Amino acid sequence: MGYSTVSDRFEHITSVSTQLDQILRNRIINGVYAEDTRLPSEEKLADELGVSRPTLRTALTKLAAEGLISRKQGHGTFVNKHVISVDAKPKEYWNFISLIESSGRAASVITAKIEKRFPTPEEIEVHGDLPKEKFMAVQNIFLANNIPMIYSTGLIPLKLVKVKTDHYDFTQPINGYIKEYCQQEIAYSSSDISASFPPPQVAERLNLKPNTPVLLFVDIFYNLQHQGLLYGISYYCDQHLRIRVAHSWG
């Protein structure tokens, strides 16, 4: 198949990757691949789905990173029963406001900018699976006791925004404004957390010296149809507020 432009080829690859991801997720969530059982071999699966083995392997690697499947050398790929048993529609969402308030500090949010645009090269580099389309881009600064802690950019596909108004409130929790403005529910999300150096403009907003390391949160929030509702890129300064996660072993 020929492509008239580089962007045509990019859109084709993105479409194949997105469709493959949705097919595999649907099969896992709907029990086509039962929990704790082995998936078909890569060769059989690639032939069935009409994709190359490298493309399939990339999709499986992403699902493994999210914990939906586990890959055992010499034994194959298995559905992770512990992940599938989790409620697909949680009643509460972990958000930065709750994180700050749970530390005993007063939380507040400043919306620095709202604009309609295509993603920047930097955002595409950080969020490798961004669709090539126009977004409503929201930049929020989260403060703890009036000290800026988190600089967050949320990218909502513009085609999903159903409510038109001059006064969007993006200081409310994510699930609140997705429901209000997109008229959709968040079903689940995936997150990648890593150490990073923030861009200069972000470091300035967080009152950080150059080359100060922070935590980088790269999040995608999905609906039940596995469609991305919001793509988040957040820089978290943990110098003043450490993240502590408690687990029950009972």
C-alpha positions in Angstrom: 0.0 0.0 0.0 1.4 3.4 -0.9 1.1 6.6 1.1 0.9 10.1 -0.4 2.5 11.8 2.6 4.4 10.9 5.7 1.4 12.0 7.8 -0.8 9.4 5.9 1.6 6.7 6.8 1.7 7.9 10.4 -2.1 7.9 10.7 -2.2 4.4 9.2 0.3 3.0 11.7 -1.5 4.8 14.6 -4.8 3.4 13.5 -3.5 -0.2 13.3 -1.8 0.1 16.7 -5.0 1.6 18.3 -7.3 -1.1 16.7 -5.0 -3.9 17.8 -4.8 -2.5 21.3 -8.6 -2.3 21.5 -9.1 -5.8 20.1 -6.8 -7.4 22.7 -8.2 -5.4 25.6 -11.8 -6.4 24.6 -10.9 -10.1 24.4 -9.2 -10.0 27.8 -12.0 -7.9 29.6 -14.8 -9.9 28.0 -13.2 -13.3 28.9 -12.4 -14.5 25.4 -9.0 -15.0 26.9 -9.9 -16.4 30.3 -8.0 -15.2 33.3 -4.8 -17.1 34.2 -4.8 -18.9 30.8 -2.2 -18.7 28.0 -2.8 -16.6 24.9 -2.3 -18.1 21.5 1.3 -18.0 20.2 2.6 -14.8 18.7 2.7 -16.4 15.3 -0.9 -17.6 15.4 -2.2 -14.3 16.9 -0.4 -12.2 14.3 -1.7 -14.4 11.5 -5.3 -14.2 12.8 -5.2 -10.4 13.3 -3.4 -9.7 10.1 -0.5 -7.8 11.7 3.3 -8.3 11.8 4.8 -10.0 14.8 6.8 -6.9 15.7 3.6 -4.9 15.7 1.9 -7.5 17.9 4.9 -7.7 20.2 4.7 -3.9 20.8 1.0 -4.2 21.7 1.7 -7.1 24.1 4.6 -5.2 25.7 2.3 -2.3 26.4 -0.4 -4.6 28.0 2.3 -6.3 30.0 3.6 -2.9 31.3 0.0 -2.1 32.5 -0.3 -5.5 34.2 -3.1 -6.9 32.1 -0.9 -9.8 30.9 2.3 -11.4 32.1 4.9 -12.9 29.7 6.9 -15.9 30.9 10.1 -16.7 29.0 9.7 -20.2 27.4 6.1 -20.6 28.6 4.1 -17.9 26.7 1.8 -15.0 27.5 -0.9 -15.3 30.3 -3.8 -13.1 31.3 -3.2 -11.7 34.8 -6.1 -12.9 36.9 -5.3 -10.3 39.7 -5.8 -7.4 37.3 -8.9 -8.7 35.7 -10.6 -9.3 39.0 -10.4 -5.6 39.9 -13.6 -3.6 39.4 -13.4 -2.0 35.9 -15.4 1.0 37.1 -13.9 2.2 40.4 -16.1 4.4 42.6 -13.2 6.8 43.5 -10.4 8.2 41.4 -6.9 9.0 42.7 -6.3 12.7 42.0 -3.8 15.3 42.9 -6.3 17.2 45.1 -6.9 14.2 47.2 -3.2 13.4 47.4 -2.5 16.9 48.8 -5.4 16.9 51.2 -4.5 13.5 52.5 -1.2 14.9 53.6 -2.9 17.4 55.9 -2.3 20.4 53.6 -4.8 22.7 52.0 -5.2 22.0 48.3 -5.9 24.6 45.6 -5.8 24.6 41.8 -5.0 27.4 39.3 -5.9 26.9 35.7 -3.1 28.6 33.9 -4.3 28.2 30.3 -7.1 26.6 28.2 -6.6 26.4 24.5 -7.7 24.4 21.4 -4.7 23.1 19.5 -2.7 20.2 18.2 -0.2 18.5 20.5 3.3 20.0 20.7 6.3 18.0 19.6 7.3 17.8 23.3 3.9 16.3 24.2 4.1 13.8 21.4 7.6 12.8 22.6 6.4 12.2 26.1 3.0 10.7 25.2 4.0 8.5 22.2 0.5 7.3 21.5 -1.2 10.7 21.2 -3.8 10.7 18.3 -3.0 13.2 15.6 -6.0 15.4 16.1 -7.0 18.7 17.8 -7.3 18.8 21.6 -8.6 21.0 24.3 -5.4 21.5 26.2 -5.8 22.4 29.9 -2.8 23.5 32.0 -3.4 23.3 35.8 -1.1 24.1 38.7 -1.8 22.3 42.0 -0.8 23.9 45.2 -0.3 22.6 48.7 -0.6 25.4 51.4 -0.1 27.8 48.4 3.2 26.2 47.4 3.1 25.0 43.8 3.6 21.2 43.7 2.3 19.9 40.4 2.2 21.3 36.9 -0.3 19.2 34.8 -1.4 19.3 31.2 -4.6 17.5 30.2 -5.3 16.9 26.6 -9.0 16.1 25.8 -9.9 15.2 22.2 -11.8 18.2 21.0 -14.4 16.0 19.2 -15.4 14.6 22.6 -16.2 17.9 24.2 -20.0 18.2 23.9 -20.6 21.3 26.1 -19.6 24.7 24.7 -19.2 27.5 27.2 -16.9 30.5 28.0 -16.5 29.3 31.6 -15.0 25.8 31.8 -14.2 24.7 35.3 -11.2 22.4 35.1 -10.3 22.8 38.8 -12.7 20.1 39.7 -11.7 16.4 39.8 -11.0 14.8 36.4 -14.0 12.5 36.5 -16.2 15.5 37.3 -15.3 17.6 34.2 -15.1 14.6 31.9 -18.7 13.8 32.9 -19.9 17.4 32.7 -18.2 18.5 29.4 -17.8 15.2 27.5 -20.9 13.5 28.9 -18.8 10.3 29.4 -17.6 8.2 32.3 -14.0 7.2 33.0 -13.9 3.4 33.2 -10.2 2.9 33.9 -6.8 4.5 33.4 -3.2 3.6 32.9 -0.2 5.5 34.3 3.5 5.6 33.8 5.6 7.2 36.5 9.3 8.0 36.0 12.0 10.5 37.1 12.4 13.4 34.8 13.8 17.0 34.4 10.9 19.4 33.8 11.0 21.8 30.8 12.2 25.3 31.7 8.7 26.9 31.7 7.4 24.1 34.0 10.4 24.5 36.4 9.7 28.3 36.5 6.1 27.7 37.4 7.1 25.3 40.2 9.8 27.6 41.5 12.5 25.0 40.9 16.1 25.5 40.1 17.3 24.3 36.7 17.9 20.5 36.4 15.9 19.8 39.6 14.5 16.2 39.2 10.7 15.6 39.5 8.3 12.8 39.0 6.7 12.6 35.6 3.2 11.2 35.5 2.0 10.1 32.0 -1.7 9.1 32.2 -4.5 8.0 29.9 -8.1 7.8 31.1 -10.4 5.6 29.1 -14.1 4.9 28.7 -15.6 1.4 28.5 -15.1 1.4 24.7 -11.3 1.8 25.4 -11.3 5.2 23.9 -8.9 7.7 25.3 -10.9 10.5 27.1 -7.9 12.4 28.5 -4.2 12.3 28.1 -2.3 13.7 31.1 1.3 14.9 31.4 2.1 16.0 35.0 5.3 17.1 36.7 5.2 16.4 40.4 7.7 18.1 42.7 8.2 15.7 45.6 10.7 17.8 47.5 8.0 19.2 49.8 5.4 16.4 49.5 6.5 12.7 49.3 4.2 10.1 47.9 3.5 7.3 50.3 1.3 4.3 49.4 -0.1 2.0 52.0 -1.0 -1.6 51.1 -3.2 -4.0 53.1 -1.7 -7.5 53.3 -4.6 -9.0 55.1 
